Amino acid sequence: MVPPDGESKKCITFASKKFDPRFMPKIEYERYGSTVYCPYDPQLTIDGEPLKFIINSAADPNSLQYDHFKELGRWISVDLSEEKVKCEIRRRLSEDLETVDRCGVNGLCKLYLYEHFVVRRLSWVFLVHDLSLSFAKELDRCVIRRLKIWAGLYRSCDVGALFRMRSHLGLQLTSIEFHFEHLQLVKCCLLENSSDETIKAIYQIRKARVGSFTSRWAAPNELENLKPIVEHNLRYAGQTGHAGLGGNTT
């Protein structure tokens, strides 16, 4: 199939294979890495026109555009790692906090901007990227110090004062850790209930792989733990108190 004129310029090629020194390759491909299994330029063409490799030598080597491409809002790396994306998330979060810190509003208004601007700007990357809970906790540690300053709390104050419900004498802010867990559960629900059978099958493979995790948090495991609670609350939505079913009948 030949794409319409100009469409091939939007295409990106990517390939990886095992470069075994015991075998003489028929074609000498340029490797991008020193590991045995690493990416390379497959030198693909469409209608005689060469396609661009994922590595963009004209871009800044420290930028995402150098060795990533964007697919449906997600940055995909040439080595399939998330390290550079993590650095970009840290940088953008730091810039957002600095922007809020420099604005002329008082501390409580800065907390409002944090809740409705800073946290929400992390929603998409938390939804589409394969990040870890430890990374979200790392971001939380960077944020909490500023939140305490903006709220006028002393340095060793209980962190719960920032994130508890107002009914429990807290400021009811959203922690980065909680926001990450929430978005990961949303992603699992979307994948598990997708109309695409291939997507559902891939999710089931991942679910089986992380099912044995006991020492670390995993969204598929947490979703399975929450399902009975949700089903119970939906089935007995009108039940209040501890009298049991039929307790209010006469």
For each residue, the residues with C-beta under 8 A, 3 or more apart:
1:
2: 46 47
3: 7 8 11 46
4: 7
5:
6: 9 10
7: 3 4 10 11
8: 3 11 46 47 49 51
9: 6 52
10: 6 7
11: 3 7 8 46 51 52
12: 51 52 53 54 69
13: 41 42 43 44 51 52 53 54
14: 39 42 53 54 69 76 78
15: 39 40 41 42
16: 37 38 39 40
17: 37 40
18: 36 37
19: 25 31 36 37 38 40
20: 23 36
21:
22:
23: 20
24:
25: 19 28 29
26:
27: 43
28: 25
29: 25 40 41 42 43
30: 40 41
31: 19 38 39 40
32: 38 39 40 41 55 67 78
33: 38 39 79
34: 38
35: 38
36: 18 19 20
37: 16 17 18 19
38: 16 19 31 32 33 34 35 79
39: 14 15 16 31 32 33 54 78 79
40: 15 16 17 19 29 30 31 32
41: 13 15 29 30 32 53 55
42: 13 14 15 29
43: 13 27 29 50
44: 13 50 51
45: 48 49 50 51
46: 2 3 8 11 49 51
47: 2 8
48: 45
49: 8 45 46
50: 43 44 45
51: 8 11 12 13 44 45 46
52: 9 11 12 13 56
53: 12 13 14 41
54: 12 13 14 39 67 68 69 76 78
55: 32 41 66 67 78
56: 52 59 65 66 67
57: 66
58:
59: 56 63 65 66
60: 63 65 66
61: 66 67
62: 66
63: 59 60 66
64: 67 68 75 84 85 88
65: 56 59 60 68
66: 55 56 57 59 60 61 62 63
67: 32 54 55 56 61 64 77 78 79 84
68: 54 64 65 75 76 77 78 84 85
69: 12 14 54 75 76
70: 73 74 75 76
71: 74 76
72: 128
73: 70 124 128
74: 70 71 128 129
75: 64 68 69 70 84 85 88 129
76: 14 54 68 69 70 71 80
77: 67 68 80 81 82 83 84 85
78: 14 32 39 54 55 67 68
79: 33 38 39 67
80: 76 77
81: 77 84
82: 77 85 86 129 130 131
83: 77 86 87
84: 64 67 68 75 77 81 87 88
85: 64 68 75 77 82 88 89 125 129 131
86: 82 83 89 90 131 135
87: 83 84 90 91
88: 64 75 84 85 91 92
89: 85 86 92 93 122 125 139
90: 86 87 93 94 139 142
91: 87 88 94 95
92: 88 89 95 96 121
93: 89 90 96 97 118 122 139 142 143
94: 90 91 97 98 142
95: 91 92 98 99
96: 92 93 99 100 117 118 121
97: 93 94 100 101 114 118 142 143 146
98: 94 95 101 102
99: 95 96 102 103
100: 96 97 103 110 113 114 117 118
101: 97 98 110 146
102: 98 99
103: 99 100 110 113
104:
105: 109 110 113
106: 109 110
107: 110 111 149 150 151 152
108: 111 112 150 151
109: 105 106 112 113
110: 100 101 103 105 106 107 113 114 150
111: 107 108 114 115 147 150 151 171 173
112: 108 109 115 116
113: 100 103 105 109 110 116 117 118
114: 97 100 110 111 117 118 119 143 146 147 150 173
115: 111 112 118 119 173 174
116: 112 113 119 120
117: 96 100 113 114 120 121
118: 93 96 97 100 113 114 115 121 122 143
119: 114 115 116 122 123 174 176 179
120: 116 117 123
121: 92 96 117 118
122: 89 93 118 119 125 126 139 176 179 180
123: 119 120 126 127 179 183
124: 73 127 128
125: 85 89 122 128 129 131
126: 122 123 129 131 136 179 180 183 184
127: 123 124 183 184 186 187
128: 72 73 74 124 125 187
129: 74 75 82 85 125 126
130: 82
131: 82 85 86 125 126 135 136 180
132: 135 136
133: 136 137 177 180 181 216 217
134: 137 138
135: 86 131 132 138 139
136: 126 131 132 133 139 140 176 177 179 180 181
137: 133 134 140 141 176 177
138: 134 135 141 142
139: 89 90 93 122 135 136 142 143 176
140: 136 137 143 144 175 176 177
141: 137 138 144 145
142: 90 93 94 97 138 139 145 146
143: 93 97 114 118 139 140 146 147 175 176
144: 140 141 147 148 159 162
145: 141 142 148 149
146: 97 101 114 142 143 149 150
147: 111 114 143 144 150 151 162 173
148: 144 145 151 153 154 155 157 162
149: 107 145 146 152 153
150: 107 108 110 111 114 146 147
151: 107 108 111 147 148 161 162 171
152: 107 149
153: 148 149 157 161 162
154: 148 157
155: 148
156:
157: 148 153 154 161
158: 161
159: 144 162 163
160: 163 164 170
161: 151 153 157 158 164 169 170 171
162: 144 147 148 151 153 159 170 171 173 175
163: 159 160 170 171 172 173 174 175 178
164: 160 161 168 169 170 171 172
165: 168 170 172
166: 169 170 171 172
167:
168: 164 165
169: 161 164 166
170: 160 161 162 163 164 165 166
171: 111 151 161 162 163 164 166
172: 163 164 165 166
173: 111 114 115 147 162 163
174: 115 119 163 178 179
175: 140 143 162 163 178 179
176: 119 122 136 137 139 140 143 179 180
177: 133 136 137 140 180 181
178: 163 174 175 181 182
179: 119 122 123 126 136 174 175 176 182 183
180: 122 126 131 133 136 176 177 183 184
181: 133 136 177 178 184 185 217 219 222
182: 178 179 185 186
183: 123 126 127 179 180 186 187
184: 126 127 180 181 187 188 219
185: 181 182 188 189 219 222 223 226
186: 127 182 183 189 190
187: 127 128 183 184 190 191 219
188: 184 185 191 192 203 219 220 223
189: 185 186 192 193 223
190: 186 187 193 194
191: 187 188 194 199 200 202 203
192: 188 189 200 203 207 223
193: 189 190 200
194: 190 191 199 200 203
195:
196: 199 200
197: 200 201
198: 201 202
199: 191 194 196 202 203
200: 191 192 193 194 196 197 203 204
201: 197 198 204 205
202: 191 198 199 205 206
203: 188 191 192 194 199 200 206 207 220
204: 200 201 207 208
205: 201 202 208 209
206: 202 203 209 210 220
207: 192 203 204 210 211 220
208: 204 205 211
209: 205 206 212
210: 206 207 213 218 220 221
211: 207 208 220 221
212: 209
213: 210 216 218 221
214:
215:
216: 133 213
217: 133 181 221 222
218: 210 213 221 222
219: 181 184 185 187 188 222 223
220: 188 203 206 207 210 211 223 224
221: 210 211 213 217 218 224 225
222: 181 185 217 218 219 225 226
223: 185 188 189 192 219 220 226 227
224: 220 221 227
225: 221 222 228 229
226: 185 222 223 229 230
227: 223 224 230 231
228: 225 231 232
229: 225 226 232 233
230: 226 227 233 234
231: 227 228 234 235
232: 228 229 235 236
233: 229 230 236 237
234: 230 231 237
235: 231 232
236: 232 233 239 245
237: 233 234
238:
239: 236 245
240:
241: 247
242:
243: 247 248
244: 247
245: 236 239
246: 249
247: 241 243 244
248: 243
249: 246
250:
